[in-house]
Amino acid sequence: MKKLLSLVKTNEQFSKKLYLLSLLLFLILVLPGIRSWFINQDILWLFILLFSFLISYICIPIVMIVATWLNIVDKPDKRKIHNTPIPLLGGVGIFVSFSVTIIYNNVFSFELKGIAIGATLIFVVELIDDIRPLPALIKLLIQTLAVAIMIRYGVVADFLPNRWWGEMLEIIITIIWMLGIINSLNFFDGMDGLAAGITIISATFLGILAIQTNQTFLMFLSVALSGSSLGFLPYNFRYKKSALIFLGDAGSTFMGFLLAGMVVMGDWGVQTPVKAYAMPILILGILIFDMTYTTISRILSRKVTNFREWLDYTGKDHLHHRLSDIGLSHKQTVLFIYFLVSSLGLSALVLNDGSVTDALLLLFQAVTIYLIIVILMVKKKNNKKG
């Protein structure tokens, strides 16, 4: 405990008193009768939020000590924006927080078991990769296996005719969706607070959407993910200071799997497929856009010419890199993306009471916003060449 409090004080991220207060609040939360009081007040969601936040907040400094001691750090290179080695394994704190929260509050179902097994498999493999890098193809195969496990537990997109070809197409779409969101969020883990912030905002809107569509169970999952990520954020996104710890691939892919899995597991309304799927697509639209745009851009510029090159390619050409090239600072870039995700999330909430026409208009609005961003990025790139 002495070493832990010393670390908190030395790095000046928070005072010793604040850390002790967090420990005290957590001990109060687990006292007999406290959880029951929240249930009786019909605010179990608030208990889950506080519980997950405090566990994550308390765990992260411990993880920092372990990562530093084991020399599991992210070292600077030409693709990174930091200048000094930063401890990895921030995702361990989020994984522990989310898992303990779900188990303690007995938020479980048959479908969640599939998501939990798949997410845990990805977390373990990516944790190994954080310590000793693995080939990209191996990681993609493991991710596909994790998605297959989730599908085996009945978590699959369901909007096509109940025919063999419809079921097969739904499985393919589910795999593409899951792999796309998992890796897109991982790519966004390139600036302090970016991946965690996107997760917090997206999970919060998914939680509100779950309430609107009477999916209490899914709302609890969203709140647990949001709270776990929120407890990590103060160590990763600091005012006028660099991050004290990074998520690592284990953290970003774990969170991406959960976000994508919750969208597939959710029932977003059976009136029309367009309206039902427009809502989560708007919430996670930033991830879809970045993955699509960078892939097309790399192919057109012939930076990649085959699948293996696409898989192995790494570069500073994602949305946050391009916004930074336009002239935004790192903090401004992160805050701009926060604002963009929040704006489209609000559109998704409004859509719950809207029509199919509203859904199409809001999707068109989102595409227009992203198109404007693309025009600005291309213009800046052409000016550089000129």
C-alpha positions as CSV (number, residue, x, y, z in Angstrom):
1,M,0.0,0.0,0.0
2,K,2.9,2.4,0.8
3,K,4.5,1.9,-2.6
4,L,1.1,2.3,-4.3
5,L,0.3,5.6,-2.5
6,S,3.9,6.8,-3.2
7,L,3.3,6.2,-6.9
8,V,0.1,8.1,-6.9
9,K,1.8,11.0,-5.2
10,T,5.0,11.0,-7.2
11,N,3.2,11.2,-10.6
12,E,0.9,13.9,-9.3
13,Q,-2.1,12.6,-11.1
14,F,-4.2,12.7,-7.9
15,S,-3.6,13.3,-4.3
16,K,-3.1,10.6,-1.8
17,K,-6.4,11.7,-0.1
18,L,-8.4,11.2,-3.3
19,Y,-7.1,7.7,-3.7
20,L,-7.9,6.8,-0.1
21,L,-11.3,8.3,-0.5
22,S,-11.9,6.0,-3.5
23,L,-10.9,3.0,-1.4
24,L,-13.3,4.2,1.3
25,L,-16.2,4.7,-1.1
26,F,-15.6,1.2,-2.5
27,L,-15.7,-0.4,0.9
28,I,-18.9,1.5,1.7
29,L,-20.5,0.2,-1.6
30,V,-19.8,-3.5,-0.7
31,L,-21.3,-3.1,2.9
32,P,-24.3,-5.4,3.5
33,G,-27.5,-3.7,2.5
34,I,-26.0,-0.9,0.3
35,R,-26.7,-2.7,-3.0
36,S,-30.2,-3.6,-1.9
37,W,-30.8,0.1,-1.1
38,F,-29.9,1.1,-4.7
39,I,-32.2,-1.7,-6.0
40,N,-35.1,-0.5,-3.9
41,Q,-34.6,3.0,-5.2
42,D,-34.6,1.6,-8.7
43,I,-31.1,3.0,-9.4
44,L,-29.1,-0.2,-9.7
45,W,-27.5,1.3,-12.8
46,L,-25.9,4.0,-10.5
47,F,-24.5,1.3,-8.2
48,I,-23.0,-0.5,-11.2
49,L,-21.5,2.7,-12.5
50,L,-19.9,3.6,-9.2
51,F,-18.8,0.1,-8.5
52,S,-17.1,-0.4,-11.9
53,F,-15.6,3.1,-11.9
54,L,-14.0,2.7,-8.4
55,I,-12.6,-0.8,-9.1
56,S,-11.0,0.5,-12.3
57,Y,-9.7,3.7,-10.7
58,I,-8.2,1.8,-7.8
59,C,-6.7,-1.0,-10.0
60,I,-4.9,1.2,-12.5
61,P,-2.0,2.4,-10.3
62,I,-1.4,-1.2,-9.2
63,V,-1.3,-2.2,-12.9
64,M,1.2,0.7,-13.5
65,I,3.5,-0.7,-10.9
66,V,3.3,-4.2,-12.3
67,A,3.8,-3.1,-15.9
68,T,6.8,-0.9,-15.0
69,W,8.3,-3.7,-12.9
70,L,8.0,-6.2,-15.7
71,N,9.1,-3.6,-18.3
72,I,5.9,-4.0,-20.3
73,V,6.0,-0.5,-21.8
74,D,5.2,1.1,-25.1
75,K,8.4,2.5,-26.4
76,P,8.5,5.5,-28.8
77,D,8.9,5.0,-32.5
78,K,8.2,7.0,-35.7
79,R,4.5,5.9,-35.7
80,K,4.0,6.9,-32.0
81,I,3.3,10.4,-30.7
82,H,4.9,10.0,-27.2
83,N,8.5,10.5,-26.5
84,T,9.1,8.4,-23.4
85,P,8.3,4.8,-22.6
86,I,4.7,4.5,-21.1
87,P,3.4,1.5,-19.1
88,L,1.0,-0.7,-21.0
89,L,-1.7,-3.0,-19.5
90,G,-4.3,-0.4,-18.7
91,G,-6.7,-2.8,-20.3
92,V,-6.1,-5.2,-17.4
93,G,-7.7,-2.8,-15.0
94,I,-10.7,-2.4,-17.3
95,F,-11.0,-6.1,-17.8
96,V,-10.8,-6.8,-14.0
97,S,-13.3,-4.0,-13.3
98,F,-15.9,-5.1,-15.9
99,S,-15.6,-8.8,-15.0
100,V,-15.9,-8.3,-11.2
101,T,-18.8,-5.9,-11.7
102,I,-20.7,-8.3,-13.9
103,I,-20.1,-11.2,-11.6
104,Y,-20.8,-9.3,-8.3
105,N,-24.1,-8.0,-9.7
106,N,-25.1,-11.3,-11.4
107,V,-25.6,-9.6,-14.7
108,F,-25.5,-12.8,-16.8
109,S,-27.4,-14.5,-19.5
110,F,-26.7,-17.3,-22.0
111,E,-25.9,-14.8,-24.7
112,L,-23.5,-12.9,-22.4
113,K,-21.6,-16.1,-21.7
114,G,-20.7,-16.2,-25.4
115,I,-19.6,-12.6,-25.5
116,A,-17.7,-13.0,-22.2
117,I,-15.8,-16.1,-23.5
118,G,-15.0,-14.5,-26.8
119,A,-13.9,-11.2,-25.2
120,T,-11.8,-13.0,-22.6
121,L,-10.1,-15.1,-25.4
122,I,-9.2,-11.9,-27.3
123,F,-8.1,-10.2,-24.1
124,V,-5.7,-13.0,-23.2
125,V,-4.2,-13.3,-26.7
126,E,-3.8,-9.5,-27.1
127,L,-2.2,-9.3,-23.6
128,I,0.4,-11.8,-24.8
129,D,0.8,-9.6,-27.9
130,D,1.4,-6.6,-25.7
131,I,4.2,-8.5,-23.9
132,R,5.6,-10.4,-26.9
133,P,4.3,-9.2,-30.4
134,L,2.4,-11.9,-32.4
135,P,1.9,-12.0,-36.2
136,A,-1.2,-10.0,-37.3
137,L,-2.6,-13.1,-39.1
138,I,-2.6,-15.1,-35.9
139,K,-4.4,-12.3,-34.0
140,L,-7.0,-12.1,-36.8
141,L,-7.6,-15.8,-36.7
142,I,-8.1,-15.7,-32.9
143,Q,-10.5,-12.8,-33.2
144,T,-12.5,-14.8,-35.8
145,L,-12.5,-17.7,-33.4
146,A,-13.8,-15.5,-30.6
147,V,-16.6,-14.2,-32.8
148,A,-17.5,-17.8,-33.8
149,I,-17.8,-18.7,-30.1
150,M,-20.1,-15.7,-29.6
151,I,-22.2,-16.8,-32.6
152,R,-22.4,-20.4,-31.2
153,Y,-24.1,-18.9,-28.2
154,G,-26.8,-17.3,-30.4
155,V,-25.4,-13.8,-30.6
156,V,-25.8,-13.1,-34.4
157,A,-27.4,-10.4,-36.5
158,D,-31.0,-11.2,-37.2
159,F,-32.8,-9.3,-39.9
160,L,-32.9,-11.5,-43.0
161,P,-35.4,-14.2,-44.1
162,N,-35.2,-17.4,-42.0
163,R,-33.7,-19.4,-44.9
164,W,-30.4,-21.1,-45.1
165,W,-28.9,-18.4,-47.3
166,G,-30.3,-15.7,-44.9
167,E,-28.8,-17.4,-41.9
168,M,-25.4,-17.8,-43.7
169,L,-25.4,-14.2,-44.8
170,E,-26.2,-13.0,-41.2
171,I,-23.2,-15.0,-39.9
172,I,-20.9,-13.4,-42.5
173,I,-22.2,-9.9,-41.7
174,T,-21.8,-10.6,-38.0
175,I,-18.1,-11.6,-38.4
176,I,-17.3,-8.6,-40.6
177,W,-19.1,-6.3,-38.2
178,M,-17.3,-7.7,-35.1
179,L,-13.8,-7.7,-36.7
180,G,-14.3,-4.3,-38.1
181,I,-15.3,-2.6,-34.8
182,I,-12.7,-4.5,-32.8
183,N,-9.8,-3.4,-35.0
184,S,-11.1,0.1,-35.7
185,L,-11.3,0.9,-31.9
186,N,-7.8,-0.5,-31.6
187,F,-6.6,1.8,-34.4
188,F,-8.1,4.7,-32.5
189,D,-5.9,4.0,-29.5
190,G,-3.3,6.4,-30.9
191,M,-3.8,9.5,-28.8
192,D,-4.3,9.9,-25.1
193,G,-7.9,9.3,-24.0
194,L,-9.2,8.7,-27.5
195,A,-10.2,5.0,-27.5
196,A,-11.3,5.1,-23.8
197,G,-13.3,8.2,-24.5
198,I,-15.0,6.8,-27.6
199,T,-15.9,3.7,-25.5
200,I,-17.4,5.7,-22.6
201,I,-19.5,7.9,-24.9
202,S,-20.6,5.0,-27.2
203,A,-21.4,2.7,-24.2
204,T,-23.4,5.5,-22.5
205,F,-25.5,6.1,-25.6
206,L,-26.0,2.3,-26.1
207,G,-27.1,2.2,-22.4
208,I,-29.7,5.0,-22.9
209,L,-30.9,3.4,-26.1
210,A,-31.3,0.1,-24.2
211,I,-33.5,1.9,-21.7
212,Q,-35.6,3.4,-24.5
213,T,-36.1,-0.1,-26.0
214,N,-36.7,-1.8,-22.6
215,Q,-33.5,-3.8,-22.5
216,T,-32.6,-3.4,-18.8
217,F,-30.0,-6.2,-18.9
218,L,-28.2,-4.6,-21.9
219,M,-28.2,-1.3,-20.1
220,F,-26.4,-2.8,-17.1
221,L,-23.7,-4.1,-19.4
222,S,-23.3,-0.7,-21.1
223,V,-23.0,1.0,-17.8
224,A,-20.4,-1.5,-16.5
225,L,-18.3,-0.9,-19.6
226,S,-18.7,2.8,-19.4
227,G,-17.8,2.9,-15.7
228,S,-14.8,0.7,-16.1
229,S,-13.4,2.8,-19.0
230,L,-14.2,6.0,-17.0
231,G,-12.0,4.8,-14.1
232,F,-9.1,4.4,-16.5
233,L,-9.5,7.8,-18.3
234,P,-8.0,10.1,-15.6
235,Y,-4.7,8.2,-15.9
236,N,-4.7,8.3,-19.7
237,F,-6.2,11.7,-20.6
238,R,-4.7,14.5,-18.4
239,Y,-4.9,18.3,-18.7
240,K,-1.6,19.6,-20.1
241,K,0.2,16.3,-19.2
242,S,0.9,13.1,-21.1
243,A,-0.7,9.8,-20.2
244,L,0.6,7.8,-17.3
245,I,-0.5,4.5,-18.8
246,F,-1.8,3.1,-22.1
247,L,-4.6,0.6,-22.8
248,G,-2.5,-1.7,-24.8
249,D,-4.1,-3.9,-27.5
250,A,-5.6,-6.1,-24.8
251,G,-7.7,-3.2,-23.6
252,S,-8.8,-1.6,-26.9
253,T,-9.7,-4.9,-28.5
254,F,-11.6,-6.1,-25.4
255,M,-13.6,-2.9,-25.3
256,G,-14.2,-3.1,-29.1
257,F,-15.5,-6.7,-28.8
258,L,-17.9,-5.7,-26.1
259,L,-19.2,-2.7,-27.9
260,A,-19.7,-4.6,-31.2
261,G,-21.1,-7.6,-29.3
262,M,-23.7,-5.6,-27.4
263,V,-25.0,-4.1,-30.7
264,V,-25.5,-7.5,-32.2
265,M,-27.0,-8.9,-29.0
266,G,-29.4,-6.0,-28.6
267,D,-33.0,-5.8,-30.0
268,W,-33.2,-2.3,-31.4
269,G,-36.8,-2.6,-32.6
270,V,-38.5,-5.0,-35.0
271,Q,-40.6,-2.4,-36.9
272,T,-38.1,-2.0,-39.7
273,P,-34.5,-3.1,-40.1
274,V,-33.5,0.3,-41.4
275,K,-34.6,2.1,-38.3
276,A,-33.4,-0.7,-35.9
277,Y,-29.9,-0.8,-37.2
278,A,-29.5,2.9,-38.0
279,M,-29.4,3.7,-34.2
280,P,-26.3,1.6,-33.2
281,I,-24.7,2.4,-36.6
282,L,-24.9,6.2,-35.8
283,I,-23.5,5.6,-32.3
284,L,-20.5,3.6,-33.6
285,G,-20.3,5.5,-36.9
286,I,-16.9,7.0,-36.3
287,L,-15.4,3.5,-36.1
288,I,-17.1,2.4,-39.3
289,F,-16.0,5.5,-41.1
290,D,-12.4,5.3,-40.1
291,M,-12.0,1.6,-41.0
292,T,-13.7,2.1,-44.4
293,Y,-11.9,5.3,-45.3
294,T,-8.4,4.2,-44.4
295,T,-8.9,0.9,-46.3
296,I,-10.1,2.6,-49.5
297,S,-7.4,5.2,-49.2
298,R,-4.7,2.6,-48.8
299,I,-5.9,0.6,-51.8
300,L,-6.3,3.6,-54.1
301,S,-2.8,4.9,-53.2
302,R,-1.5,1.4,-53.7
303,K,0.0,1.3,-50.2
304,V,-1.5,-2.1,-50.0
305,T,-2.1,-4.4,-53.0
306,N,-3.2,-7.7,-51.3
307,F,-4.8,-9.0,-48.1
308,R,-1.5,-9.8,-46.4
309,E,-0.2,-6.3,-47.0
310,W,-3.4,-4.8,-45.7
311,L,-3.2,-6.9,-42.6
312,D,0.4,-6.0,-41.8
313,Y,0.3,-2.3,-42.8
314,T,0.7,0.3,-40.1
315,G,0.7,4.0,-40.6
316,K,-0.4,7.4,-39.4
317,D,-3.3,7.7,-41.7
318,H,-6.3,7.2,-39.4
319,L,-8.8,10.0,-38.7
320,H,-7.0,11.3,-35.6
321,H,-3.7,11.5,-37.4
322,R,-5.3,13.3,-40.4
323,L,-7.1,15.8,-38.1
324,S,-3.8,16.5,-36.4
325,D,-2.3,17.1,-39.8
326,I,-5.0,19.7,-40.6
327,G,-3.8,21.7,-37.7
328,L,-5.6,20.5,-34.6
329,S,-3.5,19.8,-31.5
330,H,-3.7,16.3,-30.0
331,K,-6.1,17.4,-27.2
332,Q,-8.2,19.3,-29.8
333,T,-8.4,16.3,-32.0
334,V,-9.5,14.1,-29.2
335,L,-12.2,16.6,-28.0
336,F,-13.4,17.1,-31.6
337,I,-13.9,13.3,-32.0
338,Y,-15.7,13.2,-28.6
339,F,-18.0,15.9,-29.9
340,L,-18.6,14.1,-33.2
341,V,-19.4,10.8,-31.5
342,S,-21.7,12.6,-29.0
343,S,-23.6,14.5,-31.7
344,L,-24.3,11.3,-33.7
345,G,-25.2,9.5,-30.5
346,L,-27.8,12.2,-29.8
347,S,-29.2,11.6,-33.3
348,A,-29.6,7.9,-32.5
349,L,-31.6,8.7,-29.4
350,V,-33.9,11.1,-31.3
351,L,-34.4,8.4,-33.9
352,N,-36.0,6.0,-31.4
353,D,-39.3,7.9,-31.8
354,G,-38.8,8.7,-35.5
355,S,-39.8,7.1,-38.7
356,V,-38.0,5.3,-41.5
357,T,-37.7,8.6,-43.3
358,D,-36.1,10.1,-40.2
359,A,-33.6,7.2,-40.1
360,L,-32.6,7.7,-43.7
361,L,-32.2,11.5,-43.2
362,L,-30.1,11.1,-40.1
363,L,-27.9,8.5,-41.9
364,F,-27.6,10.9,-44.8
365,Q,-26.6,13.7,-42.4
366,A,-23.9,11.5,-40.8
367,V,-22.5,10.6,-44.3
368,T,-22.5,14.3,-45.2
369,I,-20.6,15.2,-42.0
370,Y,-18.0,12.5,-42.7
371,L,-17.8,13.6,-46.4
372,I,-17.0,17.2,-45.3
373,I,-14.2,15.8,-43.1
374,V,-12.8,13.8,-46.0
375,I,-12.8,16.9,-48.2
376,L,-10.9,18.9,-45.6
377,M,-8.4,16.1,-45.2
378,V,-7.9,15.6,-48.9
379,K,-7.5,19.4,-49.4
380,K,-4.8,19.5,-46.7
381,K,-3.0,16.6,-48.3
382,N,-3.1,18.2,-51.8
383,N,-1.8,21.5,-50.3
384,K,1.2,19.6,-48.8
385,K,2.0,18.1,-52.2
386,G,1.7,21.5,-53.8
